[in-house]
Amino acid sequence: MTSTALGSPAGATAPSADQDRAAPGAPVQGRPGSVLGTGPSGWASARRSAAAATRRVDDALHRHRLVVVAAVQLVCAVAVLTVSRLWLADQSLRLDESQSMQQTDRTYGAMLKEVAQDVHVPGYHLLLRTWRLAFGGDVETARALSMVFFLACLPVLYLLARRMLRTRWALLAVAVFSLSPFMNWYGNEARMYTMLVFATLLSQLFFLRVLRRGNAGDWTGFALTAVVGAYTHYFFLFVLVVEGLVFLVVSSRERWRGLGRMAGSAVLVALALLPWLAYFRAEGSASGTRPQLPSPSSVDFTNVYSQFLGGFLPDSANSALVATWPLLMLAALLVVRVARRPDRELGAVVAAAFGPVLLAFVLSHVISPFFLSRYMIAALPAVVLLVVAFVAAMRPRFAVVSAAVVLALTATATVAEAVRTDVPVKEDYRGAAQLLGEKATPSDLVVVSSPFTIWPFEKYYDGDAKVVTLPGWDRRGGIPAFDAAALPDQVDALASGHQRIYLLLSYDQGYETDIADFFQENYAKVYEEDLTPGMKIVGYRVGYDQLEPVGGLQLTQPLTQVVGPAVVRGGQG
């Protein structure tokens, strides 16, 4: 099979400089117009210069490939660690991370029981608990495990990219991936998402091998990574479904070659998951801990890809990025139109970039909403490969410029995401705890809503005021449902005996507005502070232990005993 416009087929040796189709010809010495200028001769000179530069790069890669590849991998790893050290590793603990921490603080048995009552599979939690026992229980150590998986992704992505791209473009894919704002964010979060990407990359690498008449070792690797991925995150099952569909299409053209092995891999995954699913069902199928998520819209679907490329941007910037998608799609179609027919590797990558996300989108409408961009992270490497393939299909001069632009934009997005304070996913529970620790007195009360946000808050809180949740929750078992009719009595009980209530709102589960409106309508607001997008502290005066002296007299009775609770609610602070 001849090579495509993007690279050599799997198993083929790398093309030499003389074989590089992307370099149309060498510049002719002494030829008129050889100096860059205007007009046809200037453009011809520019094309020849770009072609010559491309040949020089290919020649260097051909003669020193291992050294160059190792050097680029090292530079990318250093870039990842630098971003982490400068901006991301020391951020406040986030809600999802606090869940990982409190679950893996328990014994293995208790941890498995709690994970079974949640919405995840236990592979990452088992590994994280072992990691923390071996290296330390602090947040930075827990985040380091995610960083290890992020760095481990780099060489695997290169091997995957080489199945469809030449060396220079495979290295560009690694560079773009390492600078990705989305990957850098989750590479510094104590959750399973970089482990999910690592399992996905291994699965896709073995999958592309089995598409090319893989041997027994390739099939074994594919089956084992399928089991590991299935125990890392439920979304990985969508990756397997898409790979299975692609394999059916390919094998149907080749007399169903390998269909039995693919079916055997599917059976192995099902049997491996069966014990966990039975345990999960016995523990209640996470009926009391599922987050309340809205059904996804077409904007949510598009936002997944804008966040893959541009990171977590403020709404205004994200809207501008999403608005460019029609132009990008038109440009992509034009490139595909002039390129050669894509081979099966490129087809499989296209399916991996869009298929799992589309499945999750549809099932979020059919079954129950679970569409979150972080769950879709398994599709990110395929998207990066498509972006690089898009650049590689251009003429050499435009490809070089486009590659530089892509790298610059990706790096800029990562830095902007790290340093901006209005990034939607930043959760400054540390700042909230420090602020309330300084401001709230023993006669005040800190009320946290939603209830499970008490986990990251209490990690940092060391103040004198008592902390409770609304709705009330004892931190064990399912979270009580919100009851709007019972809210007045609940708040009256909380207000009794306190001067001020500081309400920390940070994760809306569908009733945050009800709680905020009730306090706003019934109590005098004395304080408000916005910390990060979606997180704020609002203080309300709910009672008086002591009034200011009037005419030499001092009133020491609680105000509720003097004028009644209605006046306290409506009083002005």
C-alpha positions in Angstrom: 0.0 0.0 0.0 1.4 3.5 -0.8 1.7 6.1 1.8 -1.0 8.7 2.3 -0.5 12.4 2.3 0.0 12.2 6.1 2.5 9.4 6.6 3.6 5.9 6.1 1.4 2.8 6.7 1.9 0.8 9.9 5.0 -1.3 9.8 6.7 0.6 7.0 10.1 2.2 7.4 10.3 5.9 7.7 10.8 7.7 4.4 14.1 9.2 3.6 14.5 12.8 2.6 14.5 11.9 -1.1 11.2 10.1 -0.7 9.4 12.8 1.2 6.3 13.7 -0.9 5.8 16.9 1.1 9.0 18.3 -0.4 8.3 18.8 -4.1 11.8 19.7 -5.3 15.1 21.3 -4.5 15.8 25.0 -5.3 17.9 25.5 -8.4 21.1 27.5 -7.8 21.4 30.7 -9.7 17.9 30.7 -11.0 16.1 34.1 -11.4 13.8 34.9 -8.5 15.7 32.8 -6.0 15.7 35.7 -3.6 12.4 36.1 -1.7 10.4 38.9 -3.2 7.1 39.8 -4.7 5.4 38.3 -7.7 5.5 34.8 -9.1 9.3 34.5 -8.7 9.1 35.4 -5.1 6.4 32.9 -4.3 8.4 30.2 -6.2 11.5 31.0 -4.2 9.5 30.8 -0.9 8.1 27.4 -1.9 11.6 26.2 -2.8 13.0 27.5 0.5 10.2 25.8 2.5 10.8 22.6 0.6 14.5 22.7 1.2 13.9 23.3 4.9 11.5 20.4 5.0 14.1 18.1 3.4 16.8 19.2 5.9 14.5 18.4 8.8 13.6 15.0 7.3 17.2 14.3 6.7 18.1 15.1 10.3 15.3 13.0 11.5 16.3 10.1 9.3 20.0 10.2 10.5 19.4 11.0 14.2 15.9 9.9 14.8 16.3 8.3 18.2 18.2 11.3 19.5 15.7 13.9 18.1 12.7 11.9 19.3 14.2 11.5 22.8 15.1 15.2 22.9 11.6 16.4 22.0 10.1 14.0 24.5 12.4 15.4 27.2 11.6 19.0 26.3 7.9 18.3 26.4 8.2 16.6 29.7 10.1 19.5 31.1 7.4 21.9 29.8 4.7 19.9 31.5 6.6 19.9 34.8 7.4 23.6 34.5 3.7 24.5 34.0 2.8 22.3 36.9 5.4 23.8 39.3 4.8 27.4 38.4 1.0 27.5 38.4 -1.0 24.4 38.9 0.4 22.0 41.5 -0.2 24.3 44.4 -3.8 25.3 43.7 -6.6 24.8 46.2 -8.1 21.3 46.6 -11.1 21.0 44.4 -14.4 19.2 45.2 -13.7 16.1 43.1 -10.2 15.8 44.5 -11.5 16.0 48.0 -13.7 13.0 47.2 -10.6 11.1 46.0 -8.8 12.0 49.2 -11.5 11.1 51.7 -12.3 7.8 49.9 -8.6 6.7 49.8 -8.1 7.7 53.4 -10.1 4.6 54.3 -9.1 0.9 54.4 -9.3 -0.9 51.1 -12.6 -2.6 52.1 -14.2 0.6 53.3 -12.9 2.5 50.2 -14.4 -0.1 47.8 -17.7 0.1 49.6 -17.8 3.9 49.3 -16.7 3.9 45.7 -19.5 1.4 45.0 -22.0 3.9 46.4 -20.6 6.5 44.0 -20.6 6.8 40.2 -17.1 5.5 39.4 -15.2 2.2 39.0 -12.5 1.4 41.6 -9.3 1.0 39.5 -7.9 4.5 40.1 -8.9 4.5 43.7 -7.1 1.2 44.4 -4.0 2.6 42.8 -4.2 6.0 44.5 -4.6 4.4 47.9 -1.5 2.2 47.3 0.4 5.3 46.0 -0.5 7.4 49.0 0.5 4.6 51.4 3.8 4.3 49.7 4.7 8.0 49.1 2.6 10.1 51.4 -1.0 11.2 52.1 -0.9 14.9 51.2 -2.6 16.5 48.2 0.6 17.1 46.3 1.5 13.4 46.4 -2.0 12.4 45.2 -1.7 14.9 42.3 1.7 13.5 41.4 0.1 10.2 40.4 -1.9 12.0 37.7 1.2 13.7 36.5 3.0 10.4 36.2 0.2 9.2 33.9 0.3 12.5 31.9 4.1 12.1 31.3 3.6 8.4 30.4 1.2 9.4 27.7 3.8 11.3 25.7 5.8 8.3 24.3 2.6 6.3 23.7 1.1 9.2 21.8 4.2 9.4 19.7 4.0 5.7 18.8 0.3 6.1 18.0 0.9 9.1 15.9 3.6 7.3 13.9 1.0 4.9 12.7 -0.5 7.7 10.5 2.0 10.6 10.5 5.7 11.1 9.6 8.1 11.6 12.4 8.1 15.4 12.3 4.4 15.6 12.5 4.2 12.9 15.2 6.6 15.0 17.3 4.4 18.0 16.7 1.4 16.0 18.0 3.4 15.2 21.2 4.2 18.9 21.6 0.6 20.1 21.2 -0.6 17.4 23.5 2.0 18.3 26.2 1.0 22.0 26.0 -2.8 21.3 26.0 -4.5 23.4 28.6 -7.1 20.6 29.2 -4.4 17.9 29.8 -2.3 20.2 32.0 -5.3 21.0 34.1 -6.2 17.3 34.8 -2.6 16.4 34.9 -2.6 18.4 38.2 -5.8 17.0 39.6 -6.0 14.0 41.9 -8.5 12.2 39.8 -8.5 9.4 37.3 -8.6 11.4 34.0 -5.0 11.2 32.9 -5.1 7.5 33.8 -8.1 7.2 31.5 -6.2 9.0 28.7 -3.2 6.6 29.2 -5.4 3.5 29.0 -7.1 5.0 25.9 -3.8 5.6 24.1 -2.6 2.1 24.8 -5.9 0.7 23.6 -5.8 2.7 20.4 -2.2 1.8 19.7 -3.0 -2.0 20.0 -6.2 -1.4 18.1 -4.4 0.1 15.1 -2.0 -2.9 15.2 -4.8 -5.4 15.1 -6.4 -3.6 12.2 -3.2 -4.3 10.3 -3.3 -8.1 10.8 -2.1 -8.0 14.4 -0.4 -11.0 16.0 -1.3 -12.7 19.2 0.7 -10.2 21.3 -1.2 -7.3 19.8 -4.6 -9.0 20.6 -3.4 -9.8 24.1 -2.3 -6.2 24.7 -5.7 -4.9 23.3 -7.7 -7.2 25.6 -5.7 -6.4 28.7 -5.8 -2.6 28.2 -9.5 -3.0 27.6 -10.0 -4.5 31.1 -7.7 -1.9 32.7 -9.6 1.0 30.9 -13.0 -0.4 31.9 -11.9 -0.4 35.5 -10.6 3.2 35.2 -13.7 5.0 34.1 -17.1 4.0 32.6 -16.6 6.4 29.7 -13.8 4.0 28.4 -16.6 1.6 27.4 -17.6 4.1 24.8 -14.1 4.0 23.4 -14.4 0.2 23.2 -17.8 0.4 21.5 -16.4 2.8 18.8 -13.3 0.6 18.3 -15.6 -2.4 17.9 -17.7 -0.7 15.3 -14.7 0.4 13.3 -13.4 -3.2 13.4 -16.7 -4.5 12.1 -16.5 -2.2 9.2 -12.9 -3.1 8.4 -13.3 -6.8 8.9 -16.5 -7.0 6.9 -14.4 -6.0 3.9 -11.8 -8.7 4.6 -14.1 -11.7 5.2 -14.6 -11.0 8.9 -11.0 -11.5 9.7 -10.3 -11.4 13.5 -14.0 -11.1 14.4 -13.8 -14.0 16.9 -10.9 -12.4 18.7 -12.7 -9.1 19.0 -15.8 -10.9 20.3 -13.5 -12.7 22.8 -12.1 -9.4 24.0 -15.6 -8.1 24.5 -16.6 -11.1 26.6 -13.4 -10.8 28.7 -14.3 -7.2 29.5 -17.8 -8.1 30.4 -16.7 -11.0 32.7 -14.1 -8.8 34.3 -16.7 -6.1 35.1 -19.4 -8.4 36.3 -18.3 -8.8 39.9 -18.0 -5.0 40.3 -21.3 -4.3 38.7 -23.0 -6.8 41.0 -21.4 -5.2 44.0 -22.3 -1.7 42.7 -25.9 -2.8 42.4 -26.0 -4.4 45.9 -24.8 -1.0 47.3 -27.7 0.9 45.8 -26.3 1.8 42.3 -25.2 5.3 43.6 -28.9 6.3 44.0 -28.0 8.8 46.8 -24.8 10.3 45.4 -25.4 11.0 41.8 -24.9 14.7 40.9 -27.8 16.6 39.5 -26.8 17.4 35.9 -28.8 19.0 33.1 -29.4 17.4 29.8 -26.7 18.5 27.4 -27.3 20.9 24.6 -25.6 21.2 21.2 -23.6 24.0 22.8 -22.3 21.6 25.5 -21.3 19.2 22.7 -19.3 21.9 21.0 -17.8 23.1 24.2 -16.1 19.8 24.7 -13.9 20.4 21.7 -13.4 24.1 22.4 -12.1 23.1 25.8 -9.9 20.4 24.4 -8.2 23.1 22.2 -8.6 26.3 24.2 -8.9 25.1 27.8 -11.5 26.4 30.3 -12.1 30.0 29.1 -14.5 32.6 30.5 -17.9 32.6 28.8 -17.1 35.5 26.5 -13.9 34.0 25.2 -15.4 30.5 24.9 -18.3 31.9 22.8 -15.8 33.5 20.4 -13.9 30.2 20.1 -17.0 28.2 19.5 -18.1 30.7 16.8 -15.1 29.8 14.7 -16.1 26.2 14.4 -17.9 26.6 11.0 -14.8 28.2 9.5 -12.6 25.5 10.9 -14.8 22.7 9.6 -14.9 24.4 6.1 -11.1 24.6 6.1 -10.9 20.9 7.2 -13.2 19.8 4.4 -11.1 21.7 1.8 -7.9 20.0 3.0 -9.6 16.6 2.9 -10.8 17.4 -0.6 -7.3 17.9 -2.0 -5.7 15.1 0.1 -5.5 11.5 -0.9 -8.0 9.0 0.3 -7.5 8.6 4.1 -6.4 5.1 5.2 -7.9 3.0 7.9 -5.6 4.5 10.6 -6.9 8.0 9.9 -10.5 6.7 9.7 -10.1 5.1 13.1 -8.7 8.3 14.6 -11.7 10.3 13.2 -14.0 7.8 14.8 -12.1 8.0 18.1 -12.3 11.8 18.1 -16.1 12.1 17.7 -17.7 8.7 18.2 -17.4 8.3 22.1 -18.5 11.9 22.7 -21.5 11.5 20.4 -22.5 8.2 22.2 -22.3 10.0 25.6 -24.3 12.9 24.3 -27.1 10.7 22.9 -27.3 8.4 26.0 -27.4 11.5 28.3 -30.7 12.3 26.6 -32.0 8.7 26.4 -31.0 7.4 29.9 -29.7 10.0 32.4 -27.6 13.1 32.0 -23.9 12.5 32.6 -22.3 14.7 29.9 -19.3 16.5 31.4 -16.3 17.6 29.3 -13.8 15.9 31.7 -15.5 12.5 31.1 -14.8 13.0 27.4 -11.0 13.5 27.9 -10.4 10.1 26.3 -11.2 11.7 22.9 -8.6 14.4 23.3 -5.6 12.6 21.9 -7.5 11.7 18.7 -8.5 15.4 18.3 -4.9 16.5 18.7 -3.9 13.9 16.0 -6.6 15.3 13.7 -5.4 18.9 14.2 -1.9 17.9 13.3 -3.1 15.8 10.3 -4.9 18.9 9.2 -1.6 20.9 9.3 0.4 18.1 7.7 -1.9 18.0 4.7 -1.1 21.7 3.8 1.6 22.8 1.5 5.0 22.8 3.2 5.3 26.6 3.7 1.8 26.9 5.1 2.3 23.8 7.2 5.3 25.2 8.9 3.6 28.5 9.7 0.4 26.7 10.8 2.4 24.4 13.1 4.0 27.4 14.8 0.6 29.1 15.2 -0.9 26.0 16.7 1.9 25.6 19.2 1.8 29.3 20.1 -2.0 29.3 20.6 -1.9 26.1 22.7 0.8 27.4 25.0 -0.9 30.8 25.4 -4.2 29.1 26.3 -2.4 27.0 28.9 -0.7 30.0 30.5 -3.9 32.0 30.4 -5.9 29.2 32.1 -3.3 28.9 34.8 -3.0 32.6 35.7 -6.5 33.9 35.2 -8.8 34.0 38.2 -12.1 33.9 36.2 -11.5 30.3 34.9 -14.8 28.5 35.4 -13.3 25.3 36.9 -11.2 27.0 39.6 -12.5 26.3 43.1 -10.8 28.3 45.8 -11.9 26.4 48.9 -8.6 27.3 50.5 -9.3 31.0 50.1 -12.8 30.6 51.4 -11.6 28.7 54.5 -8.9 31.3 55.3 -11.3 34.2 54.8 -14.0 32.7 57.0 -11.4 31.6 59.6 -10.4 35.2 60.0 -13.9 36.8 59.8 -16.3 34.4 61.5 -16.5 34.5 65.3 -17.6 31.8 67.8 -21.1 33.4 67.8 -21.4 33.0 64.0 -22.3 30.0 61.9 -20.8 28.9 58.6 -23.4 27.2 56.3 -22.1 25.2 53.3 -24.3 24.3 50.4 -24.3 21.9 48.6 -23.5 19.5 51.5 -20.7 17.6 49.9 -18.7 20.8 49.3 -17.9 20.6 53.0 -15.1 18.1 52.2 -12.7 20.5 50.4 -13.7 23.4 52.7 -12.9 21.5 56.0 -9.5 20.4 54.5 -8.4 24.0 55.1 -10.8 25.5 57.7 -9.4 26.2 61.2 -11.7 28.9 62.4 -13.8 29.3 65.6 -17.3 29.3 64.0 -19.1 26.0 63.7 -19.6 24.6 60.2 -22.9 22.9 59.1 -24.4 22.0 55.7 -27.8 22.9 54.1 -29.6 20.6 53.7 -28.2 19.0 56.9 -25.9 16.0 56.3 -23.8 13.9 58.7 -21.1 13.2 56.0 -22.1 9.6 55.8 -24.5 7.8 53.5 -26.7 9.6 50.9 -27.2 13.3 51.0 -30.8 14.3 52.0 -33.0 15.7 49.3 -33.7 19.5 49.4 -37.2 20.3 50.7 -38.3 23.9 49.9 -41.2 23.7 52.3 -38.9 22.8 55.2 -36.4 25.4 54.5 -37.8 28.2 56.8 -37.8 25.9 59.8 -34.3 24.6 59.0 -32.9 28.1 58.7 -34.6 29.3 61.9 -33.0 26.3 63.7 -29.6 27.3 62.3 -30.0 31.0 63.2 -31.0 30.3 66.8 -28.2 31.5 69.1 -26.0 33.0 66.4 -25.3 36.6 65.3 -24.4 36.0 61.7 -24.6 33.2 59.2 -22.0 33.1 56.5 -23.4 31.2 53.5 -20.8 29.5 51.3 -22.4 28.7 47.9 -20.2 26.8 45.4 -21.9 23.9 43.6 -25.5 24.3 42.5 -27.5 21.1 42.8 -30.7 22.7 41.6 -31.6 24.5 44.8 -28.9 27.1 45.3 -31.2 29.9 44.1 -33.9 28.9 46.5 -31.5 29.0 49.5 -29.9 32.3 48.4 -33.3 34.0 47.7 -34.7 32.9 51.1 -31.8 34.5 53.0 -31.9 37.6 50.8 -35.6 38.1 51.5 -35.6 37.4 55.2 -32.2 38.6 56.6 -30.0 41.7 56.3 -27.0 41.1 54.1 -23.8 42.3 55.8 -21.1 40.8 53.7 -20.5 39.4 50.2 -17.3 38.1 48.5 -16.9 36.4 45.1 -14.0 34.0 45.2 -14.0 32.1 41.9 -16.7 31.7 39.3 -19.6 30.0 40.9 -18.2 30.3 44.4 -19.1 33.1 46.8 -19.6 33.9 50.5 -22.6 35.9 51.7 -23.0 37.0 55.3 -26.3 37.7 56.9 -27.2 39.2 60.3 -29.6 36.7 62.0 -29.6 37.9 65.7 -28.0 40.1 68.3 -26.4 38.9 71.5 -25.9 42.5 72.6 -27.2 45.9 71.5 -25.2 49.2 71.6 -25.8 51.3 74.8 -28.6 53.8 74.5 -28.9 56.6 77.1 -26.5 54.9 79.4 -28.5 51.6 79.4 -27.1 48.3 78.1 -29.5 45.7 76.7 -28.1 42.2 77.1 -31.1 40.0 76.2 -31.2 38.4 72.8 -33.1 40.5 70.4 -35.5 37.7 69.6 -36.7 37.9 73.2 -37.3 41.7 72.9 -38.9 42.2 69.5 -39.5 38.8 68.1 -37.9 36.7 65.2 -39.9 38.6 62.5 -38.1 41.8 63.3 -34.7 40.0 63.4 -35.3 38.6 59.9 -36.3 42.0 58.5 -33.9 44.1 60.5 -31.2 46.2 58.8 -27.6 45.5 59.6 
